[in-house]
Amino acid sequence: MRRAPVVTALLLGLLALFPTQARAADNGEWSVKPADSAITPRAAFQLSTLPGAALSDRAVVTNTTDGPLTFHLYVADAYNTERDGGLTVRGRDEAQHDVGAWGRPEREVVTVAAHSSLTVGLTLTIPADAPPGDHVGALVAVDDRVSTGTGSYVGVQRGVGARIYLRVVGAQRPALAVEDVRFTPHNPRIPWTGSSGSTLSYTLHNTGNVKLDPRASVRLDGVFVGGSATRQLANVPAELLPGQKVDVTEHWSGAPTGWGDVTVTVDANGIRATGADDFASVPWVLAGALAVSAAALAVLLVGRRRRAAARAAIGGTGGAAPSAAEPGH
């Protein structure tokens, strides 16, 4: 029986896994980093230039395995993943529109001997109409080998790369929006014990032209008990690139119970943005008790009105009729 063709998937983990403080891209078998400058080692390309200029730099590809490795080199655009905000890059066969379209390695295919390093030139040609602000990408080295699992039709190629932070000189405009704030409480059975697993979600949108390093918090206003009214948010992308949107979700264990407004505040690069939603988190037991009480009160009020109406009817018709005057008087 003929096997289905193998589909090759490119895994680029370095940009999604590295913290804000960039360091050399290294997966334990090979690494890519900028060639050290005369002053200090570099973990990422930090470049600045005017529109229409050309830049040249060098990268070092290191093979730490016991055999030679062949790599395909290319420059890629970086972007934030919508799911978790981590940085990743476009694949070698995808269209590049920014740094990936401006950059070219000196050699597109290199073979690095075992336990050796190879220096490769890198050129960035910036268009004359390049918009000012931050442009982020990477010089990526993709292993030529394709790995397949037993019985699997998916092949995997691995790649690592060195980040490229390019700033095009011009007006720098940091801007940020907090959109679509949604607070979804899960009501506890016992009143005022705090909800378990309430969910806060919102969208971070970098509407400016510079990279942002956001920090976020949430505040509740209204009538509530059972937990803190403020909370620092953890699932915030370490870097939010210009134009990018990231959907953020936080699970809030022990969130307060009550009703009011929830406000998400995000600070980044000296600017602040907020987004808000209303919420009502009332325990099921309390909600049931309130409903029963309201129903009982309604029955009581209806009964009182009926009794009052009956008394009024009796008072209007139950009096003695006036006696007729006796004749002759």
Secondary structure by P-SEA (a helix, b strand, c coil): cccccbbbbbbbcccccccccccccccccccccccccccccccbbbbbbcccbbbbbbbbbbbcccbbbbbbbbbbbbbbbcccbbbbbbccccccccccccccccccbbbbcccbbbbbbbbbbbcccccccbbbbbbbbbbcbbbbcccccbbbbbbbbbbbbbbcccbbbbbbbbcbbbbbbbccccccccccbbbbbbbbbccccccccccbbbbbbccccccccbbbbccccccccccbbbbbbbbbccccbbbbbbbbbbbcccccccccbbbbbbbaaaaaaaaaaaaaaaaaaaaaaaaaaaaaaaaaccccccccccccc
